[in-house]
């Protein structure tokens, strides 16, 4: 299995260590044809992308494409900030980006009520590594992810169930129905083998991403390769390997406006 594109990488524009060009160069060295520069969304107070740097980021992405021959997509890993499905990528910024990722993260600026129903409970249970999570919290997270998928043209849900607790199968069904991909993250384990097997049985499609925070990890997928071998996921369901490219709904949404 050979990765065609890595759609989830970070740079110095947010929480990463390298430049856009360094990530693109690393992608070229690994034989990738596309890479996503998907820095953290605006609502992350410590690591979020600065809105004033959107133009410099676009310039860097275009230059990296020219210099490396790798297509560099300017994207964002937006933060989910409300149980109603709100993310910190507002429609007025859609034209600035090529690809739209969304995930739940710690310590972001949630909408007021969601601080108490989503942000704080997820944070506390993840810190203390709770073995049992209230069903009410699991339902809230599940509803949140489904609302995100329904209400936004999200291309990829990142690291589903990492530091949050949802019914991954129900989320996957929504992703399948709306054309959103579930990410198989090769930086951290986010779904158990049992969860991944059940998610795959929904018929949802996947992409594999490195979630690289440094150039030397761009295109690194060994962790998820081990998982796929163990669980036995059909490789035809992974849409960014062996020359395949996914069809992204964000691009189609913008072109249809």
ZADO-363017 format. One record per residue (C-alpha): residue in one letter; z negated, x, y negated. Coordinates in steps of 0.25 Angstrom, whole numbers, plus 2048, in hexadecimal, padded with zeros to 3 digits. Each point is the difference from the previous one (the first is absolute). Layout:
! ZADO-363017
aZXY ...
//
This chain:
! ZADO-363017
x800800800 x8048067F3 x7FC7FB7F2 x80B7FC7F7 x7F87FD7F3 x7F28017FC x7FD7F57F6 x7F18027FD x7FD80E7F9 x7F78037F4 x80180B7F5 x7F98057F4 x8037F37F9 x7F47FA808 x7F880680B x80A80A806 x80080F7FF x80F8037FF x80C7FC7F6 x80B7F6803 x80A80C802 x7F680780A x7FF7F3808 x80F7FE800 x80280E804 x7F77FF80C x8077F3804 x80D808800 x7FA80B808 x7FC7F580B x80D7FA800 x7FD7F37F9 x80B7F97F8 x7F67F87F7 x7F28017FA x7F87F67F9 x7F78057F5 x7F57F6800 x7F58047F8 x7F37F77FF x8017F37F7 x7FB7FE7F2 x7F37FA804 x7FA80C806 x7F78067F5 x7FF80E806 x80E802807 x8097F57FA x80E8037FB x8008007F0 x8097F67FB x8048097F4 x80680A80B x80A7F7806 x80C8067F9 x7FC80E803 x7FE7FC80F x80E7FA800 x80680C7FA x7F980980B x8057F680B x80E8017FB x80080F7FE x7FA80280E x80B7F7806 x80B8097F9 x7F980D804 x7FD7FD80F x80A7F6804 x7F57F7805 x8007F27FA x7F28007F9 x7FB7F17FE x7F77FE7F4 x7F57F7806 x7F27FC7FF x7F57FD80A x7FA7F57F8 x7F27FB801 x7FD7F2805 x7F67FB7F6 x7FE7F1803 x7FE7F780B x80B7F87FB x80A80B803 x8008077F3 x80480E7FF x80080A7F4 x80F800800 x8047F57F6 x80E7FB800 x8028067F2 x80080E807 x8097FC80C x80C8077F9 x7F980D800 x7FF80180F x80980180C x7F67FD80B x7F37F7800 x7F4804809 x7F37F9800 x7F2802806 x7F17FE7FF x7F980C7FA x7F28047FD x7FA8007F2 x80C7F97F8 x7FF7F67F5 x8007F3807 x8027F37F9 x7F27FB7FD x7FD7F680B x80680980A x7F780B7FD x7F57F8808 x8097FA80A x80980B804 x7FD80E7F9 x7F1802802 x7FF7FA80E x80B808805 x7FB80D7FA x7F17FE805 x8057FC80E x80980C801 x7F680A7FA x7F57FC80A x80B7FF80B x7FB7F3805 x8047FC80E x7FF7F17FD x8067FA7F3 x7FE7F17FC x80B7F7804 x8007FB7F1 x80480E7FB x80B80180B x8057F37FC x8008047F1 x80880D803 x80A7F9809 x8027F57F5 x80280B7F6 x80A808808 x8087F3803 x8007FC7F1 x80580E7FC x80B7FF80A x8047F27FC x7FE8017F1 x80780E7FD x80C807805 x7F880B807 x808809809 x7F5807808 x7F17FC802 x7F980E801 x7F580480A x7FD7F2804 x7F17FF803 x7FC80D7FB x7F37FE7F9 x8027F1800 x7FF7F680B x80B7F5803 x8077F980B x80B80A802 x8087F6809 x8007F57F5 x80480A7F5 x80B806809 x8067F1802 x8017FF7F1 x80680D7FF x80A7FD80A x8047F27FA x8028067F2 x80680D803 x7F580A7FD x7FE80C809 x7F2804806 x7FE80F7FE x7FC80980B x7F880A7F8 x80080E806 x7F48057F7 x7F57F7805 x7FE7F780C x8007F27FA x8037F780C x7F980180E x80A80180C x7FC7F1803 x8037FC7F2 x80D8077FF x8057FB80E x7FD7F17FB x8078037F2 x80C805807 x8017F3809 x8017F87F3 x80E8057FF x7FD8077F2 x80880D7FD x7FA80D7FC x80280C7F8 x7F980E803 x7FA8077F3 x7F980D7FE x7F77FB7F4 x80280F7FC x7F78057F5 x80580E801 x80F805802 x7FD80680D x7FC7F3806 x80D7F97FC x8077FA80C x7F4803809 x7FF7F680B x7F980680C x7F47F77FF x8087F3801 x80980680B x7F4802809 x7FC7F27FD x80E7FA803 x80180880D x7F27FA804 x8037F27FC x80E7FF804 x8077FA7F4 x80F7FE801 x80680A7F6 x80B7F77FD x7F57F87F7 x7FE80D7F8 x80A7FF7F5 x80080E7F9 x80280980C x80D805808 x8097FE7F4 x7FC7F27FD x7FC7FB7F2 x7F87F37FD x8057F57F7 x7F67FE7F5 x7FD7F37FA x7FC8057F2 x80E8057FE x8067F3804 x7F77F97F8 x8048077F3 x80E800803 x7FF7F1802 x7FA7FD7F2 
//
